[in-house]
Amino acid sequence: MSKSNLLDYLNDPSPRTLGRSPLEWLDRLHRPTVIHVAGRDRSRTRAMATLLHGNEPSGLFALHRWLLEQHTPRVNMLFLLGGVYPAKRPPTLSYRQLPNGRDLNRCFQKPFKGIEGAIAEALLAELHKAQPECLLDVHNTSGTGPAFAVTITNDAAHQALASLFTDRLIMTDLRLGALMEYSEQEVPTITIECGGSQDEQAHQLAYEGLVRYTSKPDVLSLDNADWNVAVLRNPIRVELASDATIEYRMEPSGQADLTFPPDIERRNFGTVSPDEPLGWVGQKDLGMLTAIGHNRTENMEKVLKIKNGKIYPVQAIKLFMITTNPIIAKSDCLFYAVKETGEPIF
């Protein structure tokens, strides 16, 4: 293993260096790690990042299994493991980011501040050096729910990449400093959300998608896709005010500004009609919520309404990325939403 000031490097790692399990391997990793695996075609490279969030292990599990099995990829592979520090913090695989640290997947843009910004800049430098033909960023969803892909560019190449893992693709024009925005370098790039972090099916999906990604001669042609991809366009992002409180209960306690039922995650990718309540509000009403679309604040009253203390959608909408983790609900977002048809609300 070679080292830089910020990153460690593994080249064609042998099974004995990997440990018997993903957790044993993680224990042996000391810093964010770059892994090179030589392919049959040495003239091309594909890249995959994962573990940018330390509590999203499906990509790590898939990569460990794939490396142990000693696959020879069709082309050179570059793997980036970014969030090693939060992943290793006890209890292992519990922290999205370090306490008081920044979300690494919001740091892939200038200015590259703090340790997370420095890691992001170093990972971008590795990508620039490798010049991959495409890039995947593999995550788990914040809650349970089906897998989907996210892109900032909706074309045949991005749909083809998504189809290696899922038949749902979300196209967004929001810019948050995520690695996915690397596609603005004209490298087809998508985020894969495999499903819940505790879901064995999500780990299996990550592995099977990785096998397809590394073994197919062409991953950028939609003609070779295994299924059609449904595209949801420009969702709004609904955020909770930093001073607001949220609970997950079957009935509101009267202590929180927002209450969602504990099974709210069942709404992921389902349609919610205007007569179906999502939850309950306290004194702050809609003032505690913000709708972000097209990188600007939108009118929340065109999205949600309050009736008898309950929240309803104004029109039939499709929701995703709903979580029952109050920390993520506050630090990231409550959910994303599009019209029932998959078209933008605004």
N, C-alpha and C positions, 0 to 999 in steps of 0.2 A: 504494500500500500504506500503510495507516494502522497506528499502533503504540500499544501500551500498554507498561507496564513489563515485562510478562511475555510478551505475545502480539502477533503481527502479524496484520493483517486484509487479506483480499482480497475485493473485491466484483465479481461477474461478470467474472472475469479473462479477458482476451483471449488468443488463442493466442500472440501475440508476447511476452507476459510469462511464458509457461510453459516456454520452452526447447523444444528439439526432442525431448528424451528425458526420462524421469523423473529420471535422474541429473543432467542439466543443470538441471532444475527444483529438485531438492533442493539443488544447489549455490547456487541463488539464494535459498533460504529461509534465514533467519537465526535465527528463533526458532520455538517452537510457533506454529502458524498456524491461524486461523479463516477459513473461506471461505464466503461467502454467494452463492448463485445463485438469482435470482428465478424463480419458477415461473409457470405459466399461472394457477393458482389462488393468489392472494396471501394468502388467508385461512388457509392451512394450511402447516405446516412439517414436514419429516422430517429427521432428523439421522443422520449417520454419522461415527464416529470411526475412525481407523486410524493405523498407525505408532506406537501407544503403546509398542511394542517396536521398537527401532531396527534389528533384524535380520529384520523380518518385512515384506517389501516389497509383497506382492500387492495390498493395498489402495491403496498409493501408486501403483503401476503402473496399476491400474484407474482410479483417479481422474484421473490425468494424461491417460490416453487419452480418458476421457469428457469432460473439460474441453476438450481439443484439438478434439474433434469438435463442440463447441458445441451440445450437446443443450439443449433447453428442457424442464426437468422439469415434471411434472404439477403439483407444488406447490413451494413454496420449499424449498430444500435448505440445510442447515447442515452443513459438513464440518469436522472437528477433526483436525488433525495434531499429535499430542502429543509424540512422541519424536524431534524434529528433531535435538537435540543428540547423542544416541548414534548416530543414523543417519548424521550427517555426519562423525563421528570416523573417521579413516582406520584400516584400510581400510573404505571406505563400506559401510553396511548390514551390518556385522559384529557390532556390539555391541547386545545386548538392552537394556542400560542402561549408563550411564557407569561406568567403573571406580571402585569405592568409592561409587557412587551407589545409589539405591534403585530398585526395580522400579516404574515409574510406575503400572502397573496393579495395584498393591497400596496406592495412596495416596489412593483416592477415598473416604476416611472420615476423620473427626477422630481425632487432631490432625493438621493438615496441616503436617507437619514438613519442613524443608529445601526445596531448590529444587523437587524433584519434588512435594512436598506443595503448594507454592504454585501450580505449574502445574496440578495436579489441581483445586485449589479454583477457579482461574480458569476452567478448562474447564467445571466444574459451574455456575459463574455464567453462562456463555454459554448453557448448556442451559436454565437457569432463566429467562433473559431471553427465549429463543426459544420456549419452551413447545411443543416438538415433539410430534407425535402418536405418534411411535415413534422408537427409536434402535437403530442397529446399531453393533457394535464389531468391525471386521474384522481378523483376525490370520492368521498362518501357524502350523501345528503345529510343535512342537519337533523332530519327526522327519518322516520320510515317512509317508504313509498317507492314507486317504480323508478327504474333507471331512466336517465335522459342525458342529452348532450347540450352544450351551450356554445354559441359562436358569435362573433361580431360580424361575420361575413357569411351570407347564405348563397352558396353556389354549389355546383356539382361536386367539387373536390371536398368541401366541408361536409356535405351530406354523405359522401362516400365514407369519409373517416368516421362519422357518427354511426353509420350502419354496421361498423365492426362490432359495436357494443349494444346499440339500441335503435328503436324506430321512432324516437322523439327527439327533435332538435329545436332548441330555443334560440332565436336570433335576437340579439339585444344591441342597442346603440348606447347603452350606459357604459361609461368608462370609470373604472374603480382602481386602476393600477394593478389589475390581475395579469398573470402570465399569459392568459388567453389572448390578451391584446397584442401579443407578439405577432399575430397574423397581420398586423399593420406593416410588418417587415416583408410582406408578400410571401410569407411562409404559411401554408394552410395549417391552422391551429384550432383545436377545439378542447373544451373541458368536458370530461366524462364524469357524471355523477352516478356512481354505481348502485346507489340504494343505501340503506342504513348501515352504520358502522358495525353493528352487532349481527348483521344479517348474513348468514352463510351463503345465501344465494347471491349477494352482492360480491362476496369474495370470489365465488365461482365465475360470475360474469366478468369480473376484472381479469381473471386468468384466461378465460376463453377468448376474450377480446384481445388480450396481449398476444396470444398464440396466433390469432388471425393477423394482427398488425405486423408481427415479425416474420411471418411465413409467406404471405402473399407477395407475388411479384409486383403487383400494382394495387395500391390502397387509395388512389385518388381518382379512380374512374367509377362513376355511378353505375355504369353498365355491369360492373362486377358485384354490385351490392346484393346481399342476401334477401333484403326486403325493402319496401318503400319506406321513406322517412317522412313523417308528418312534421311540418314546421309551424311553430308558434312564434309570432312576430312581436318584437318590441314590448315586452311586458313592463308594467309599472312595478316599482319596488316600494312596498309599504313599510315605513320605519316608525318605531316607537320613540317618543321623546325620551331623552336621557334621564329626566327626573320622574318619569312615569313608572308605575309598578304594574306587574302582570302576575296573574295566578292561573293555574290549570286545575279547575274544579268542576264538579257537576252542577253546582249552584254557586253564585257569587257570595263571598263572605262579607262583602261591604268594605273590605280593607284595601282592595286593589283598584287601580284605575281601569284595568282591562282584565277580563276573565274569559279564558277559552276553555271548552270542555277538554278533559284529558285525552279524548280520542280524536282531537282535531286533525291529527295527521292523516286520518282516513279520507280527508278532503283533497289530499294531494292528487292532482290531475283529474279530479272529478269536477263536474259542473255544479255550481251552487246557484239556485234560482233566487229571485228577489223575495220570495216568501219563506226562505230558509234562514233562520238566525245562525250567525257564526259564533256569537258570544255575547258578553254583557259589558257595558261601560259604567264607570263611576261618574264622579262630578265633572271630570274634564271633557266629557263627550268626545267629539272628533278632533278637538284641539290638540290632543296628545299624539295624533297620527299625522304622518307626512307621506304623500304620494310623490315618488320621483320617477319621471319619465323623460326621455330625450335629454337627460342631464339637467333637467330643471324641475322645480316644484310644480305639481299640477293641482287642480282643484279636487280635493278629497271628496267633496259633496257630489261629484259625478261618479264616484266609485262606491262609497258606502253611505248608509243612512242610519239614523237612530230612531227606533220606535219602541216606546215603553221600556226604555233602558236596555234594549237589545240592538245588536248590530246586524244589519242586513245589506246585501249587495243591492245597488241601485238597478242593475241589470244582471242577467245571467252571466256569470264569469267562471273562468277556469283558474284554479289556484295551484301553486306548486311551491316547493321549498318551505312549507309550513313545518315548524318545529315545536316540540314541547320542552325544549331546553330554554329556560328563561334567560340565561346568560347570553346565548346566541340570539334570542329574540330581541334583546336590548342592544347588544353590541354590533350585530349585523343587520338583520331585518326580520320582520314578522312573516312576510310571504311575498311572492310575486303573483301578478294577476294579468290575464288577458281576457278578451271577450270569449264567450262560449265557442265561437268559430275559430279561435286561435289568432284573430286579428287584434291589433292594438286597441286599448280602450280610448286613448287620445290620438 
